[in-house]
Amino acid sequence: RSMADLPHLKPPGYRQHFSSTSNVLQKEIWKGKVPIVYELGAEQSGSMDAKPLRKLTPRMSCLPCQLKDIKEHFAPWVTLLGTTDPPKIWFSYNGNPLKWHLPIGIIYDIIKHGVDGLALPDPLQLTVHFGNFPHDHLLSLHTVDDTFFFL
């Protein structure tokens, strides 16, 4: 039996307190953001000094949803390198390719707390790559239309 079946055991104001607490928690989860620094991969930046993009990124978002801002920010450096259009963009952390379809909050939690549970300092530093897509590790966005779906 649940508390709903036993109304006489509920303390006064139980429903209002539970409802407002769960609503506040739900709102905080939905509007949560994580600090991320996006850096251009060494193979793209070479000797050029590309400035990193710093962003508070929604936890419920995914990496392709950040492509518009990332492309705009790194366009001067990528254009100088003569990268073909559209480039196969992918992300890595410490050299490990990141799954683009996972919510950013999950990626952040996995990396930040790791397997051994040691917390890493904020912000999370991700590397953005404009080419050399690791097909053996990641599924790619196959067409330009797939990429535009996220913009």
Disulfide bonds with the S-S distance in Angstrom:
none
